[in-house]
Structure formats: structure tokens, C-alpha cells
């Protein structure tokens, strides 16, 4: 959360505004070019493989799970928001574990019990999770409502939604019931491996950035850009919901 001396700085540095506008423009282009890639979808080649295989394929599903996580922009944005102001590894481990618990639970149970949610709606909620976390990092809830929501509970709850986003897509691909449980567990292991890889890259970049003198000044702008990215994700999915 930002100290009071930082909160009003978003209108001051032109360079910081330039960074925010550049990031926002890149995300809009990415959304337009990627289509379903940002909607928890699996690549077309992987989709065909999932639909055609029969039996237990542990290594393949580990790979698919890891690939999904490291290319899931909504997951990465949310993770970035969660660890943005966490400096101690034990705190990072707690929050990432809560997110993994939520994500894994609903992904596994959703597929096993065939619980699907409209993919556009669930992905809009996932975009909302990015907006929520960016606003939390900006200290908005304390200023607007006078209280701080439980950040651990929010991370777990939004982890549930992220897991439902993936389970919904897997259900749509009608994965074979033969070997379903081992394959799902392998996929989940892959997701966690991918999450650790993405988290490691984020922490390396954040570690260098935090050593610079302008971190706090540009951190405000980065969270505003993250919030804008979340709104773009929401708008993209709601547009799909009403036009599909």
C-alpha cells in the first residue's frame, strides 16, 4: 500500500504516464491479436490433443499445465498484484500458496464433477480480480470505505475463480474419462510448476526494480496500468458474452 506522500503522484511525472500508456496500449493490442488465448483457452493444437487422447498421459498433462500458467496473462497479472508489495519470502509463500490452493481446488473439482460456468462470465470475474488487487495496492479501500479487506481471504477466493476459469475450458474440450483423475492431477502439478516459473521471473524483475530510486513513484503508475488492464479484460469478456 502506498504512503500518503505517494498517493497523489500519478498526475506529476510525464515519464511515468508514458510508461502506463505504453503498457495499456500493448495490452489492448495483445487482446486484439490473441483472441481466446486470454480467456483461459488452450491452444488449438493442445485442444485437439486433449480431445483425442485416451488413458493416462502424465508427462503430457504436466507440460500442458505448465504451458497454460506461463502463458496465462490474467494469472500473471493477478500474481504480480499479489506480490507487488510483499518483500519477505515467507509472506510471498503464504499468499502464493493460498492462490494455488484455491486454483487447484476448483480446477480439479470443477472438472471431476462437471461443474462449468459460462467462460466469458468467469473470465470477466478473473479480470475483476486484477482490478480488485490493483485498487488494494493503491490503498483505495481504506480511503473510500475506511477499512482494509482481508487480503489473504481475497487471494483464496479469487484463486477459486481462477480455477473455475480453467475447469470450464477443460470441460468444454470433453477430456476422456479414462485416466481422468491422474491426468488432472498431472495437469495441476504442471500448473503449479508454471506458477513457480512465472513467479520466479516476476520476483527477479521486481527485485531489480525495487532497488531503483523511482520504484515508489512508478509503482503507483504500474498499479494504475494494472487496473486498466483488468478493466480491458473485463470489457473484452463481457463483449464476448453479449455478442457470442
HELIX and SHEET records of a PDB file:
HELIX    1   1 UNK A    9  UNK A   11  5                                   3    
HELIX    2   2 UNK A   14  UNK A   34  1                                  21    
HELIX    3   3 UNK A   35  UNK A   38  5                                   4    
HELIX    4   4 UNK A   44  UNK A   52  1                                   9    
HELIX    5   5 UNK A   58  UNK A   70  1                                  13    
HELIX    6   6 UNK A   73  UNK A   83  1                                  11    
HELIX    7   7 UNK A   89  UNK A  112  1                                  24    
HELIX    8   8 UNK A  119  UNK A  137  1                                  19    
HELIX    9   9 UNK A  140  UNK A  145  1                                   6    
HELIX   10  10 UNK A  151  UNK A  172  1                                  22    
HELIX   11  11 UNK A  180  UNK A  210  1                                  31    
HELIX   12  12 UNK A  215  UNK A  243  1                                  29    
END                                                                             
